[in-house]
Amino acid sequence: MKNLSFFDKIIYVINSLFATLLLFSYFLRYISPEAVPVFVVLSVFIPILIIINIIFVAYWVIRLKKQFLLSSSILAIGLLFSTPFFKFSGKNISTKGELKIMSYNVKSFDLFKQFDENAVKNGFDFIKEVDPDILVLQEFYEKKRTKEPDISFPHKYLKMISKNKTYGMAIYSKYKIINSGSLDFENTFNNIIFTDILKGKDTIRIYNIHLESLGITQDIEHFDEKKSNKLLRAATNSFKKQANQTKKFVEHDKTWKGKKIVCGDFNNTSFSWVYNQISKDKKDAFVEAGQGFGKSYNYPFPMRIDFILADKTASVNQFETFKDKYSDHFPITATLNWEE
């Protein structure tokens, strides 16, 4: 640091802090939220740490200073040992017998009207256009508002959680559902449900996951210290609940050895312990065939908290994150097939 100006020395100290935080955060996927929930909260902010370190690299490169090696080295470690934050090229293959699945947190359909008042489409029209074979919904709401959910599939499984039986989760299918069930979490509106569908000679299990919410708001402009502390406490408690919910899923998942698709709103990122546990022995459709950041939550920075995972025998032919704003989440789809 001898050849740095006083200002650059300050910048480098700050750079070192953020680089250290990013390096430490890579290990959070191996730490259960039950052990150190406060530190695990950092996993949600890893995308921000990555962007900040990229900015530092750019700063030092422009300044022609070797200090760029600090953040660039930490970022390189992440590329080798962590889930990709950004995908440069996707995949778009069409094969015979493929299955198209959509996962979508519809926020009780209360935003299922395009934000543009002049738009002619609504969220239901959008789903019809995408035309998935399997539609998996979180925060499903069935009670009449302006109209019933306009989703037409021959087979469905709905699990209502609220006392008035209007709020819950749903799985719609073009293929026959031969089995279904729910994990029934206690003291929460979150849950995991599943169905077994019959496609030809194959029985494929579909899991719909909606883990405990962290209470993150889209409006970050009006955060003060009091609100930040409240959010931290709430997130810490939510992480503990997520850990218990994840354990319950993992135990249930072990009972099914056949073909499967696991999807939903994990309310956590791909850098978390939760994702690491759920995604074991599975393919992440975004990693296999996605492009860009895969941002699935309408937040100022790229936050991928909605996932589609498949067993290792599946081929992921296509993955897409739609930017249509009918909810606070963006819908995601994957096209899969299994070799005969």
C-alpha positions as CSV (number, residue, x, y, z in Angstrom):
1,M,0.0,0.0,0.0
2,K,3.1,2.3,0.0
3,N,2.4,3.7,-3.4
4,L,-1.3,4.4,-2.7
5,S,-2.6,7.9,-1.9
6,F,-4.3,8.4,1.4
7,F,-7.7,8.2,-0.3
8,D,-6.8,5.0,-2.1
9,K,-5.6,3.5,1.2
10,I,-9.1,4.2,2.7
11,I,-10.7,2.6,-0.3
12,Y,-8.5,-0.4,0.0
13,V,-9.3,-0.9,3.7
14,I,-13.0,-0.8,2.8
15,N,-12.4,-3.1,-0.2
16,S,-10.6,-5.6,2.2
17,L,-13.6,-5.6,4.5
18,F,-16.1,-6.4,1.7
19,A,-13.8,-9.0,0.2
20,T,-13.4,-10.7,3.6
21,L,-17.2,-10.7,4.1
22,L,-17.7,-12.3,0.6
23,L,-15.0,-14.9,1.3
24,F,-16.6,-15.8,4.6
25,S,-20.1,-15.9,3.1
26,Y,-19.1,-18.7,0.7
27,F,-19.0,-21.0,3.8
28,L,-22.5,-20.1,4.9
29,R,-24.0,-22.8,2.7
30,Y,-22.5,-25.3,5.1
31,I,-23.7,-23.7,8.3
32,S,-27.2,-24.5,9.6
33,P,-29.3,-21.4,10.6
34,E,-29.9,-23.1,13.9
35,A,-26.2,-22.8,14.8
36,V,-25.6,-19.1,14.1
37,P,-28.7,-17.6,12.6
38,V,-27.5,-14.0,12.8
39,F,-24.5,-14.7,10.6
40,V,-26.5,-16.8,8.2
41,V,-28.6,-13.7,7.4
42,L,-25.6,-12.6,5.4
43,S,-26.4,-15.3,2.8
44,V,-29.3,-13.2,1.5
45,F,-27.0,-10.3,0.8
46,I,-24.3,-12.2,-1.1
47,P,-25.5,-10.9,-4.4
48,I,-24.8,-7.4,-3.1
49,L,-21.4,-8.4,-1.9
50,I,-20.5,-9.8,-5.3
51,I,-21.6,-6.6,-7.1
52,I,-19.7,-4.4,-4.6
53,N,-16.5,-6.5,-5.2
54,I,-16.9,-6.3,-8.9
55,I,-17.1,-2.5,-8.6
56,F,-13.8,-2.6,-6.5
57,V,-12.1,-4.6,-9.2
58,A,-13.2,-2.1,-11.9
59,Y,-12.0,0.8,-9.7
60,W,-8.5,-0.7,-9.3
61,V,-8.2,-1.7,-12.9
62,I,-9.1,1.8,-14.0
63,R,-6.5,3.1,-11.6
64,L,-4.0,0.5,-13.0
65,K,-3.3,-0.8,-9.4
66,K,-2.5,-4.3,-8.5
67,Q,-5.0,-4.1,-5.6
68,F,-7.6,-5.4,-8.1
69,L,-6.2,-8.9,-7.3
70,L,-7.8,-8.9,-3.9
71,S,-11.5,-8.9,-5.0
72,S,-10.8,-10.6,-8.3
73,S,-9.2,-13.5,-6.4
74,I,-12.2,-13.8,-4.0
75,L,-14.6,-13.7,-7.0
76,A,-12.7,-16.4,-8.7
77,I,-12.9,-18.6,-5.7
78,G,-16.7,-18.1,-5.8
79,L,-16.8,-19.2,-9.5
80,L,-15.0,-22.4,-8.6
81,F,-16.8,-23.4,-5.4
82,S,-20.2,-21.6,-5.4
83,T,-23.4,-21.6,-7.4
84,P,-23.1,-19.3,-10.4
85,F,-24.4,-15.8,-9.8
86,F,-24.6,-15.0,-13.5
87,K,-25.0,-17.3,-16.6
88,F,-23.6,-16.0,-19.9
89,S,-25.3,-18.5,-22.2
90,G,-28.5,-20.4,-21.9
91,K,-29.8,-23.5,-23.6
92,N,-32.8,-23.9,-25.9
93,I,-33.3,-27.5,-27.0
94,S,-36.5,-29.2,-28.0
95,T,-36.9,-33.0,-27.6
96,K,-39.6,-35.5,-27.8
97,G,-41.6,-36.2,-24.7
98,E,-40.4,-33.2,-22.7
99,L,-42.2,-31.8,-19.7
100,K,-42.7,-28.0,-19.2
101,I,-43.2,-26.8,-15.6
102,M,-43.8,-23.3,-14.3
103,S,-43.3,-22.2,-10.7
104,Y,-44.9,-18.9,-9.6
105,N,-45.5,-17.1,-6.4
106,V,-48.7,-15.3,-7.4
107,K,-49.0,-13.2,-4.1
108,S,-52.7,-14.2,-3.6
109,F,-53.5,-12.9,-7.1
110,D,-53.8,-9.4,-5.7
111,L,-51.2,-8.1,-8.2
112,F,-52.4,-10.3,-11.0
113,K,-53.1,-7.2,-13.1
114,Q,-50.4,-5.8,-15.2
115,F,-48.9,-2.6,-13.6
116,D,-49.5,-0.8,-16.9
117,E,-53.2,0.2,-16.7
118,N,-53.4,0.1,-20.5
119,A,-52.2,-3.5,-20.7
120,V,-54.7,-5.9,-22.3
121,K,-53.3,-9.0,-20.6
122,N,-53.6,-10.1,-17.0
123,G,-51.6,-12.8,-15.2
124,F,-54.1,-15.6,-16.1
125,D,-53.8,-14.7,-19.8
126,F,-50.0,-14.8,-19.4
127,I,-50.1,-18.3,-17.9
128,K,-52.3,-19.5,-20.8
129,E,-49.8,-18.1,-23.3
130,V,-46.9,-19.9,-21.7
131,D,-49.0,-23.1,-21.5
132,P,-47.0,-25.2,-19.0
133,D,-47.8,-28.9,-18.5
134,I,-47.4,-28.5,-14.8
135,L,-48.2,-25.2,-12.9
136,V,-47.0,-24.9,-9.4
137,L,-48.3,-21.9,-7.4
138,Q,-47.4,-20.5,-4.0
139,E,-49.6,-18.0,-2.1
140,F,-52.6,-19.3,-3.9
141,Y,-55.9,-17.6,-3.2
142,E,-59.2,-19.1,-4.2
143,K,-61.9,-16.8,-2.7
144,K,-63.7,-14.5,-5.1
145,R,-62.5,-11.0,-5.6
146,T,-63.2,-9.8,-9.1
147,K,-63.3,-13.4,-10.4
148,E,-62.2,-17.0,-9.6
149,P,-58.6,-17.9,-10.6
150,D,-59.0,-18.5,-14.3
151,I,-56.7,-21.5,-14.7
152,S,-57.9,-24.5,-16.7
153,F,-56.1,-27.8,-16.2
154,P,-57.7,-31.3,-16.1
155,H,-56.0,-32.2,-12.8
156,K,-55.2,-30.3,-9.7
157,Y,-54.2,-30.5,-6.0
158,L,-55.0,-27.6,-3.7
159,K,-54.0,-27.4,-0.1
160,M,-55.6,-24.6,1.8
161,I,-53.9,-23.5,5.0
162,S,-55.9,-20.5,6.4
163,K,-58.8,-20.9,8.7
164,N,-61.3,-19.8,6.0
165,K,-59.7,-22.3,3.6
166,T,-59.0,-19.7,0.9
167,Y,-55.2,-19.4,1.1
168,G,-52.6,-22.0,0.4
169,M,-50.7,-23.8,-2.4
170,A,-51.6,-25.4,-5.7
171,I,-50.3,-27.9,-8.3
172,Y,-52.1,-28.0,-11.6
173,S,-51.3,-30.7,-14.2
174,K,-52.2,-31.8,-17.7
175,Y,-51.3,-35.3,-16.6
176,K,-53.2,-37.5,-14.2
177,I,-52.4,-37.1,-10.5
178,I,-52.3,-40.5,-8.8
179,N,-51.1,-39.4,-5.4
180,S,-50.8,-36.2,-3.4
181,G,-49.9,-35.0,0.1
182,S,-48.8,-32.2,2.3
183,L,-46.1,-31.8,5.0
184,D,-48.3,-29.5,7.1
185,F,-45.9,-27.1,8.8
186,E,-47.1,-25.9,12.2
187,N,-47.8,-22.2,13.2
188,T,-47.2,-20.8,9.8
189,F,-48.9,-20.1,6.4
190,N,-45.9,-21.7,4.6
191,N,-45.9,-25.3,3.6
192,I,-44.7,-28.0,1.2
193,I,-47.1,-30.1,-0.9
194,F,-46.4,-32.8,-3.5
195,T,-48.1,-34.8,-6.2
196,D,-47.2,-37.9,-8.2
197,I,-48.2,-37.5,-11.8
198,L,-48.4,-40.3,-14.4
199,K,-46.7,-39.4,-17.7
200,G,-46.7,-42.3,-20.1
201,K,-45.1,-45.1,-18.1
202,D,-43.3,-42.7,-15.8
203,T,-44.4,-41.6,-12.4
204,I,-42.9,-38.2,-11.6
205,R,-43.1,-36.6,-8.2
206,I,-43.6,-32.8,-8.1
207,Y,-42.8,-30.9,-4.9
208,N,-44.1,-27.4,-4.4
209,I,-42.0,-25.6,-1.7
210,H,-42.8,-22.4,0.1
211,L,-40.4,-21.8,3.0
212,E,-40.8,-19.2,5.8
213,S,-40.6,-15.7,4.5
214,L,-37.8,-13.4,5.7
215,G,-40.1,-10.4,5.7
216,I,-38.0,-8.5,3.2
217,T,-39.8,-5.5,1.8
218,Q,-39.5,-4.1,-1.7
219,D,-39.4,-0.6,-0.3
220,I,-35.8,-0.2,0.9
221,E,-35.8,3.6,0.6
222,H,-37.5,4.3,4.0
223,F,-35.3,1.9,6.1
224,D,-34.1,3.4,9.4
225,E,-32.1,1.8,12.2
226,K,-35.2,0.8,14.1
227,K,-36.7,-0.9,11.0
228,S,-33.4,-2.5,10.1
229,N,-33.1,-4.0,13.6
230,K,-36.6,-5.3,13.5
231,L,-36.0,-6.9,10.1
232,L,-32.8,-8.6,11.4
233,R,-34.7,-10.1,14.4
234,A,-37.5,-11.3,12.1
235,A,-35.1,-12.7,9.5
236,T,-33.1,-14.5,12.2
237,N,-36.3,-16.2,13.5
238,S,-37.4,-17.0,10.0
239,F,-34.0,-18.7,9.2
240,K,-34.5,-21.0,12.2
241,K,-38.0,-21.9,10.9
242,Q,-36.5,-22.5,7.4
243,A,-34.0,-24.9,8.9
244,N,-36.7,-27.0,10.5
245,Q,-38.8,-26.9,7.4
246,T,-35.8,-27.9,5.2
247,K,-35.1,-30.9,7.5
248,K,-38.7,-32.0,7.2
249,F,-38.4,-31.8,3.4
250,V,-35.1,-33.7,3.3
251,E,-36.5,-36.6,5.3
252,H,-39.6,-36.8,3.1
253,D,-37.5,-36.5,-0.1
254,K,-35.4,-39.5,0.9
255,T,-38.5,-41.7,0.7
256,W,-38.9,-41.1,-3.1
257,K,-36.2,-42.7,-5.2
258,G,-37.9,-42.1,-8.6
259,K,-38.0,-39.2,-11.0
260,K,-38.8,-35.9,-9.4
261,I,-39.0,-32.1,-9.8
262,V,-38.6,-29.9,-6.7
263,C,-39.6,-26.3,-7.2
264,G,-41.0,-23.2,-5.4
265,D,-40.2,-20.2,-3.4
266,F,-37.4,-21.0,-1.0
267,N,-37.3,-17.4,0.4
268,N,-33.5,-17.8,0.4
269,T,-30.7,-17.6,-2.2
270,S,-28.6,-20.3,-3.9
271,F,-25.8,-19.4,-1.5
272,S,-27.7,-20.6,1.6
273,W,-27.6,-23.7,3.7
274,V,-31.3,-24.2,2.8
275,Y,-30.6,-24.3,-0.9
276,N,-27.5,-26.5,-0.3
277,Q,-29.6,-29.1,1.5
278,I,-32.6,-29.1,-0.8
279,S,-30.5,-29.2,-4.0
280,K,-28.3,-32.2,-3.1
281,D,-28.2,-34.8,-5.8
282,K,-30.3,-32.6,-8.0
283,K,-29.8,-30.3,-11.1
284,D,-30.6,-26.6,-10.8
285,A,-32.5,-25.8,-14.0
286,F,-31.1,-22.2,-14.0
287,V,-27.5,-23.5,-13.7
288,E,-28.1,-26.1,-16.4
289,A,-29.9,-23.9,-19.0
290,G,-30.5,-20.4,-17.7
291,Q,-29.1,-17.1,-18.8
292,G,-28.4,-13.8,-17.0
293,F,-28.9,-13.3,-13.2
294,G,-32.1,-15.4,-13.0
295,K,-33.6,-12.7,-10.8
296,S,-36.9,-14.0,-9.5
297,Y,-37.9,-11.5,-6.9
298,N,-38.7,-7.9,-7.8
299,Y,-36.0,-6.2,-5.7
300,P,-33.4,-3.6,-6.5
301,F,-30.6,-6.1,-6.8
302,P,-30.6,-9.6,-8.4
303,M,-32.2,-12.0,-6.0
304,R,-32.9,-15.5,-7.1
305,I,-35.1,-17.2,-4.5
306,D,-37.4,-19.2,-6.7
307,F,-36.0,-22.5,-8.1
308,I,-36.8,-25.5,-10.3
309,L,-34.6,-28.5,-9.5
310,A,-34.7,-32.0,-11.0
311,D,-33.2,-35.4,-10.2
312,K,-29.8,-36.2,-11.8
313,T,-31.3,-38.4,-14.5
314,A,-33.3,-35.5,-16.0
315,S,-32.0,-33.4,-18.9
316,V,-32.8,-29.7,-18.6
317,N,-33.5,-28.4,-22.2
318,Q,-34.6,-24.9,-21.4
319,F,-35.0,-22.5,-18.4
320,E,-36.6,-19.0,-18.5
321,T,-37.3,-16.2,-16.0
322,F,-40.0,-14.0,-17.2
323,K,-40.0,-10.3,-16.5
324,D,-43.8,-9.8,-16.7
325,K,-44.9,-8.0,-13.5
326,Y,-48.1,-9.6,-12.3
327,S,-46.7,-10.3,-8.8
328,D,-43.8,-9.4,-6.6
329,H,-42.1,-12.6,-7.9
330,F,-41.3,-13.3,-11.5
331,P,-42.5,-16.7,-12.9
332,I,-39.9,-19.3,-13.9
333,T,-40.2,-22.2,-16.3
334,A,-38.1,-25.2,-17.2
335,T,-38.4,-27.8,-19.9
336,L,-37.2,-31.3,-18.9
337,N,-37.1,-34.7,-20.3
338,W,-35.8,-38.1,-19.2
339,E,-34.1,-40.5,-21.6
340,E,-36.0,-43.7,-22.2
